[in-house]
Amino acid sequence: MTTIRKRRLAPQPRRTLELLELLASNPHGATEALFVRAHGFDSDIVGSLVRAGLATAEREIMKAGAKPVEVVRLQITAAGRKAIEE
């Protein structure tokens, strides 16, 4: 009888997949600060997703109280969704 083992991902690819799944769950995307501060993702992982074309990053201005604050909003791309399916 042949045993089939699931391939385990290294910690970095696993975190990348987690980030993609979080992005996919929010149709409007989320800010980079949310992923880095609240979810504990490294900003290098976030940048690597954008460079790989799996996510997009756009700067936008939000109001925090009376002050405008510049944030980076991330959204998953079609290639990112396809990567999750594989």
N, CA, C and O atoms as a GROMACS GRO file, in nm:
protein
  344
    1MET      N    1   0.084  -0.118   0.000
    1MET     CA    2   0.000   0.000   0.000
    1MET      C    3   0.089   0.124   0.000
    1MET      O    4   0.182   0.135   0.080
    2THR      N    5   0.060   0.217  -0.088
    2THR     CA    6   0.137   0.339  -0.100
    2THR      C    7   0.078   0.447  -0.011
    2THR      O    8  -0.043   0.471  -0.011
    3THR      N    9   0.164   0.512   0.064
    3THR     CA   10   0.120   0.621   0.150
    3THR      C   11   0.146   0.753   0.080
    3THR      O   12   0.257   0.779   0.034
    4ILE      N   13   0.045   0.837   0.072
    4ILE     CA   14   0.061   0.968   0.012
    4ILE      C   15   0.069   1.070   0.124
    4ILE      O   16  -0.020   1.078   0.209
    5ARG      N   17   0.176   1.146   0.124
    5ARG     CA   18   0.194   1.249   0.226
    5ARG      C   19   0.164   1.386   0.168
    5ARG      O   20   0.195   1.415   0.052
    6LYS      N   21   0.103   1.468   0.249
    6LYS     CA   22   0.084   1.607   0.207
    6LYS      C   23   0.218   1.678   0.218
    6LYS      O   24   0.290   1.662   0.317
    7ARG      N   25   0.249   1.754   0.119
    7ARG     CA   26   0.372   1.830   0.123
    7ARG      C   27   0.356   1.947   0.219
    7ARG      O   28   0.259   2.022   0.210
    8ARG      N   29   0.448   1.961   0.310
    8ARG     CA   30   0.442   2.072   0.404
    8ARG      C   31   0.516   2.191   0.347
    8ARG      O   32   0.623   2.179   0.288
    9LEU      N   33   0.455   2.306   0.365
    9LEU     CA   34   0.518   2.428   0.317
    9LEU      C   35   0.618   2.479   0.421
    9LEU      O   36   0.599   2.461   0.541
   10ALA      N   37   0.722   2.543   0.373
   10ALA     CA   38   0.815   2.609   0.464
   10ALA      C   39   0.740   2.726   0.529
   10ALA      O   40   0.639   2.771   0.476
   11PRO      N   41   0.787   2.775   0.643
   11PRO     CA   42   0.713   2.881   0.713
   11PRO      C   43   0.684   3.003   0.626
   11PRO      O   44   0.572   3.056   0.632
   12GLN      N   45   0.777   3.049   0.546
   12GLN     CA   46   0.755   3.168   0.464
   12GLN      C   47   0.646   3.147   0.359
   12GLN      O   48   0.556   3.230   0.350
   13PRO      N   49   0.650   3.040   0.279
   13PRO     CA   50   0.540   3.018   0.183
   13PRO      C   51   0.405   3.000   0.250
   13PRO      O   52   0.302   3.040   0.196
   14ARG      N   53   0.405   2.940   0.367
   14ARG     CA   54   0.279   2.920   0.439
   14ARG      C   55   0.220   3.056   0.479
   14ARG      O   56   0.100   3.077   0.465
   15ARG      N   57   0.304   3.147   0.527
   15ARG     CA   58   0.258   3.281   0.565
   15ARG      C   59   0.211   3.358   0.442
   15ARG      O   60   0.114   3.434   0.448
   16THR      N   61   0.279   3.338   0.331
   16THR     CA   62   0.239   3.404   0.207
   16THR      C   63   0.100   3.356   0.165
   16THR      O   64   0.017   3.437   0.124
   17LEU      N   65   0.076   3.229   0.175
   17LEU     CA   66  -0.055   3.173   0.142
   17LEU      C   67  -0.162   3.227   0.237
   17LEU      O   68  -0.274   3.257   0.194
   18GLU      N   69  -0.130   3.238   0.366
   18GLU     CA   70  -0.224   3.294   0.463
   18GLU      C   71  -0.261   3.437   0.426
   18GLU      O   72  -0.378   3.476   0.433
   19LEU      N   73  -0.161   3.515   0.387
   19LEU     CA   74  -0.186   3.653   0.349
   19LEU      C   75  -0.274   3.661   0.225
   19LEU      O   76  -0.366   3.743   0.220
   20LEU      N   77  -0.248   3.578   0.127
   20LEU     CA   78  -0.331   3.575   0.006
   20LEU      C   79  -0.475   3.538   0.040
   20LEU      O   80  -0.568   3.597  -0.015
   21GLU      N   81  -0.492   3.442   0.128
   21GLU     CA   82  -0.628   3.401   0.166
   21GLU      C   83  -0.701   3.513   0.240
   21GLU      O   84  -0.821   3.532   0.220
   22LEU      N   85  -0.630   3.588   0.325
   22LEU     CA   86  -0.692   3.703   0.391
   22LEU      C   87  -0.731   3.810   0.290
   22LEU      O   88  -0.839   3.869   0.300
   23LEU      N   89  -0.644   3.836   0.193
   23LEU     CA   90  -0.676   3.933   0.089
   23LEU      C   91  -0.797   3.888   0.008
   23LEU      O   92  -0.883   3.970  -0.026
   24ALA      N   93  -0.804   3.760  -0.023
   24ALA     CA   94  -0.914   3.707  -0.102
   24ALA      C   95  -1.047   3.717  -0.028
   24ALA      O   96  -1.152   3.727  -0.090
   25SER      N   97  -1.043   3.713   0.104
   25SER     CA   98  -1.166   3.717   0.182
   25SER      C   99  -1.225   3.857   0.194
   25SER      O  100  -1.339   3.872   0.239
   26ASN      N  101  -1.151   3.959   0.153
   26ASN     CA  102  -1.201   4.096   0.161
   26ASN      C  103  -1.207   4.156   0.021
   26ASN      O  104  -1.102   4.185  -0.037
   27PRO      N  105  -1.326   4.176  -0.035
   27PRO     CA  106  -1.337   4.223  -0.173
   27PRO      C  107  -1.279   4.363  -0.196
   27PRO      O  108  -1.244   4.397  -0.309
   28HIS      N  109  -1.269   4.443  -0.092
   28HIS     CA  110  -1.214   4.578  -0.108
   28HIS      C  111  -1.068   4.587  -0.067
   28HIS      O  112  -1.010   4.695  -0.067
   29GLY      N  113  -1.009   4.474  -0.032
   29GLY     CA  114  -0.871   4.474   0.011
   29GLY      C  115  -0.859   4.526   0.153
   29GLY      O  116  -0.959   4.540   0.223
   30ALA      N  117  -0.738   4.553   0.196
   30ALA     CA  118  -0.713   4.604   0.330
   30ALA      C  119  -0.581   4.679   0.329
   30ALA      O  120  -0.503   4.668   0.234
   31THR      N  121  -0.557   4.754   0.434
   31THR     CA  122  -0.434   4.832   0.438
   31THR      C  123  -0.315   4.744   0.476
   31THR      O  124  -0.328   4.643   0.546
   32GLU      N  125  -0.200   4.785   0.428
   32GLU     CA  126  -0.077   4.713   0.460
   32GLU      C  127  -0.055   4.714   0.612
   32GLU      O  128  -0.010   4.615   0.669
   33ALA      N  129  -0.086   4.826   0.676
   33ALA     CA  130  -0.067   4.837   0.821
   33ALA      C  131  -0.147   4.730   0.896
   33ALA      O  132  -0.101   4.678   0.997
   34LEU      N  133  -0.265   4.699   0.848
   34LEU     CA  134  -0.347   4.596   0.912
   34LEU      C  135  -0.276   4.461   0.909
   34LEU      O  136  -0.272   4.390   1.009
   35PHE      N  137  -0.220   4.427   0.795
   35PHE     CA  138  -0.152   4.298   0.782
   35PHE      C  139  -0.024   4.293   0.864
   35PHE      O  140   0.009   4.190   0.923
   36VAL      N  141   0.048   4.404   0.867
   36VAL     CA  142   0.176   4.406   0.939
   36VAL      C  143   0.154   4.414   1.090
   36VAL      O  144   0.213   4.337   1.165
   37ARG      N  145   0.069   4.506   1.133
   37ARG     CA  146   0.051   4.526   1.277
   37ARG      C  147  -0.046   4.429   1.341
   37ARG      O  148  -0.016   4.372   1.446
   38ALA      N  149  -0.160   4.409   1.280
   38ALA     CA  150  -0.264   4.325   1.344
   38ALA      C  151  -0.242   4.176   1.321
   38ALA      O  152  -0.268   4.095   1.410
   39HIS      N  153  -0.193   4.140   1.202
   39HIS     CA  154  -0.178   3.997   1.171
   39HIS      C  155  -0.033   3.949   1.181
   39HIS      O  156  -0.007   3.829   1.171
   40GLY      N  157   0.061   4.041   1.201
   40GLY     CA  158   0.200   4.003   1.222
   40GLY      C  159   0.277   3.961   1.098
   40GLY      O  160   0.378   3.892   1.109
   41PHE      N  161   0.231   4.003   0.980
   41PHE     CA  162   0.304   3.971   0.858
   41PHE      C  163   0.424   4.064   0.845
   41PHE      O  164   0.419   4.180   0.886
   42ASP      N  165   0.529   4.013   0.788
   42ASP     CA  166   0.648   4.093   0.761
   42ASP      C  167   0.623   4.178   0.637
   42ASP      O  168   0.562   4.131   0.541
   43SER      N  169   0.669   4.303   0.638
   43SER     CA  170   0.647   4.390   0.522
   43SER      C  171   0.718   4.337   0.398
   43SER      O  172   0.678   4.371   0.286
   44ASP      N  173   0.821   4.255   0.415
   44ASP     CA  174   0.889   4.194   0.300
   44ASP      C  175   0.798   4.095   0.228
   44ASP      O  176   0.802   4.086   0.105
   45ILE      N  177   0.715   4.023   0.303
   45ILE     CA  178   0.620   3.929   0.241
   45ILE      C  179   0.518   4.007   0.160
   45ILE      O  180   0.484   3.969   0.048
   46VAL      N  181   0.469   4.116   0.219
   46VAL     CA  182   0.371   4.200   0.149
   46VAL      C  183   0.432   4.252   0.018
   46VAL      O  184   0.368   4.244  -0.087
   47GLY      N  185   0.553   4.304   0.024
   47GLY     CA  186   0.619   4.355  -0.095
   47GLY      C  187   0.645   4.248  -0.200
   47GLY      O  188   0.634   4.274  -0.319
   48SER      N  189   0.678   4.128  -0.155
   48SER     CA  190   0.706   4.020  -0.250
   48SER      C  191   0.580   3.979  -0.325
   48SER      O  192   0.587   3.941  -0.442
   49LEU      N  193   0.463   3.986  -0.259
   49LEU     CA  194   0.337   3.955  -0.328
   49LEU      C  195   0.310   4.055  -0.439
   49LEU      O  196   0.265   4.018  -0.548
   50VAL      N  197   0.336   4.181  -0.411
   50VAL     CA  198   0.314   4.287  -0.512
   50VAL      C  199   0.411   4.270  -0.628
   50VAL      O  200   0.372   4.278  -0.744
   51ARG      N  201   0.539   4.246  -0.596
   51ARG     CA  202   0.639   4.229  -0.703
   51ARG      C  203   0.609   4.106  -0.788
   51ARG      O  204   0.638   4.106  -0.908
   52ALA      N  205   0.552   4.003  -0.729
   52ALA     CA  206   0.520   3.880  -0.802
   52ALA      C  207   0.390   3.892  -0.881
   52ALA      O  208   0.356   3.803  -0.959
   53GLY      N  209   0.316   4.002  -0.862
   53GLY     CA  210   0.191   4.021  -0.935
   53GLY      C  211   0.072   3.949  -0.872
   53GLY      O  212  -0.032   3.936  -0.936
   54LEU      N  213   0.087   3.903  -0.749
   54LEU     CA  214  -0.021   3.832  -0.681
   54LEU      C  215  -0.114   3.928  -0.605
   54LEU      O  216  -0.225   3.891  -0.566
   55ALA      N  217  -0.068   4.051  -0.586
   55ALA     CA  218  -0.147   4.154  -0.518
   55ALA      C  219  -0.109   4.289  -0.577
   55ALA      O  220  -0.002   4.306  -0.635
   56THR      N  221  -0.199   4.386  -0.561
   56THR     CA  222  -0.169   4.523  -0.602
   56THR      C  223  -0.163   4.610  -0.477
   56THR      O  224  -0.226   4.579  -0.376
   57ALA      N  225  -0.089   4.718  -0.486
   57ALA     CA  226  -0.078   4.813  -0.376
   57ALA      C  227  -0.103   4.952  -0.432
   57ALA      O  228  -0.039   4.994  -0.528
   58GLU      N  229  -0.197   5.023  -0.372
   58GLU     CA  230  -0.228   5.159  -0.413
   58GLU      C  231  -0.229   5.250  -0.292
   58GLU      O  232  -0.285   5.217  -0.188
   59ARG      N  233  -0.165   5.365  -0.307
   59ARG     CA  234  -0.167   5.464  -0.200
   59ARG      C  235  -0.299   5.538  -0.204
   59ARG      O  236  -0.352   5.569  -0.311
   60GLU      N  237  -0.353   5.567  -0.086
   60GLU     CA  238  -0.475   5.646  -0.078
   60GLU      C  239  -0.472   5.728   0.050
   60GLU      O  240  -0.399   5.698   0.144
   61ILE      N  241  -0.553   5.832   0.053
   61ILE     CA  242  -0.561   5.919   0.169
   61ILE      C  243  -0.689   5.884   0.246
   61ILE      O  244  -0.798   5.877   0.189
   62MET      N  245  -0.672   5.862   0.377
   62MET     CA  246  -0.786   5.836   0.465
   62MET      C  247  -0.783   5.943   0.574
   62MET      O  248  -0.679   6.003   0.601
   63LYS      N  249  -0.897   5.966   0.634
   63LYS     CA  250  -0.901   6.060   0.745
   63LYS      C  251  -0.894   5.983   0.876
   63LYS      O  252  -0.967   5.887   0.898
   64ALA      N  253  -0.804   6.027   0.962
   64ALA     CA  254  -0.792   5.973   1.097
   64ALA      C  255  -0.822   6.090   1.190
   64ALA      O  256  -0.736   6.172   1.220
   65GLY      N  257  -0.945   6.095   1.235
   65GLY     CA  258  -0.988   6.214   1.310
   65GLY      C  259  -0.999   6.329   1.212
   65GLY      O  260  -1.071   6.320   1.113
   66ALA      N  261  -0.929   6.436   1.239
   66ALA     CA  262  -0.931   6.552   1.150
   66ALA      C  263  -0.813   6.552   1.053
   66ALA      O  264  -0.809   6.634   0.961
   67LYS      N  265  -0.719   6.461   1.072
   67LYS     CA  266  -0.598   6.460   0.990
   67LYS      C  267  -0.607   6.361   0.876
   67LYS      O  268  -0.653   6.248   0.894
   68PRO      N  269  -0.562   6.403   0.758
   68PRO     CA  270  -0.551   6.306   0.648
   68PRO      C  271  -0.425   6.220   0.668
   68PRO      O  272  -0.319   6.270   0.704
   69VAL      N  273  -0.439   6.090   0.643
   69VAL     CA  274  -0.329   5.996   0.659
   69VAL      C  275  -0.316   5.916   0.530
   69VAL      O  276  -0.415   5.868   0.476
   70GLU      N  277  -0.192   5.902   0.482
   70GLU     CA  278  -0.168   5.822   0.362
   70GLU      C  279  -0.148   5.677   0.402
   70GLU      O  280  -0.068   5.646   0.490
   71VAL      N  281  -0.222   5.588   0.336
   71VAL     CA  282  -0.211   5.444   0.362
   71VAL      C  283  -0.191   5.371   0.230
   71VAL      O  284  -0.212   5.427   0.123
   72VAL      N  285  -0.150   5.247   0.239
   72VAL     CA  286  -0.134   5.161   0.122
   72VAL      C  287  -0.240   5.052   0.130
   72VAL      O  288  -0.241   4.973   0.225
   73ARG      N  289  -0.328   5.048   0.030
   73ARG     CA  290  -0.434   4.947   0.026
   73ARG      C  291  -0.390   4.834  -0.065
   73ARG      O  292  -0.347   4.857  -0.178
   74LEU      N  293  -0.400   4.712  -0.015
   74LEU     CA  294  -0.364   4.592  -0.091
   74LEU      C  295  -0.489   4.521  -0.138
   74LEU      O  296  -0.589   4.514  -0.067
   75GLN      N  297  -0.483   4.468  -0.259
   75GLN     CA  298  -0.591   4.386  -0.313
   75GLN      C  299  -0.530   4.268  -0.387
   75GLN      O  300  -0.423   4.280  -0.448
   76ILE      N  301  -0.598   4.156  -0.383
   76ILE     CA  302  -0.550   4.037  -0.451
   76ILE      C  303  -0.578   4.050  -0.601
   76ILE      O  304  -0.678   4.110  -0.641
   77THR      N  305  -0.491   3.993  -0.682
   77THR     CA  306  -0.511   3.992  -0.827
   77THR      C  307  -0.566   3.857  -0.870
   77THR      O  308  -0.577   3.765  -0.789
   78ALA      N  309  -0.600   3.847  -0.998
   78ALA     CA  310  -0.647   3.719  -1.052
   78ALA      C  311  -0.538   3.612  -1.037
   78ALA      O  312  -0.567   3.496  -1.008
   79ALA      N  313  -0.413   3.652  -1.057
   79ALA     CA  314  -0.302   3.557  -1.040
   79ALA      C  315  -0.291   3.511  -0.895
   79ALA      O  316  -0.256   3.396  -0.869
   80GLY      N  317  -0.319   3.600  -0.801
   80GLY     CA  318  -0.318   3.564  -0.660
   80GLY      C  319  -0.427   3.464  -0.626
   80GLY      O  320  -0.405   3.370  -0.551
   81ARG      N  321  -0.545   3.485  -0.683
   81ARG     CA  322  -0.656   3.391  -0.661
   81ARG      C  323  -0.623   3.253  -0.720
   81ARG      O  324  -0.654   3.150  -0.661
   82LYS      N  325  -0.558   3.255  -0.835
   82LYS     CA  326  -0.521   3.128  -0.898
   82LYS      C  327  -0.416   3.054  -0.814
   82LYS      O  328  -0.417   2.932  -0.805
   83ALA      N  329  -0.325   3.130  -0.753
   83ALA     CA  330  -0.222   3.069  -0.668
   83ALA      C  331  -0.283   3.000  -0.546
   83ALA      O  332  -0.231   2.898  -0.501
   84ILE      N  333  -0.392   3.055  -0.494
   84ILE     CA  334  -0.459   2.994  -0.380
   84ILE      C  335  -0.522   2.860  -0.420
   84ILE      O  336  -0.520   2.764  -0.344
   85GLU      N  337  -0.576   2.855  -0.540
   85GLU     CA  338  -0.645   2.735  -0.587
   85GLU      C  339  -0.551   2.618  -0.611
   85GLU      O  340  -0.592   2.503  -0.602
   86GLU      N  341  -0.426   2.647  -0.640
   86GLU     CA  342  -0.330   2.540  -0.674
   86GLU      C  343  -0.286   2.462  -0.554
   86GLU      O  344  -0.206   2.369  -0.567
   0.00000   0.00000   0.00000
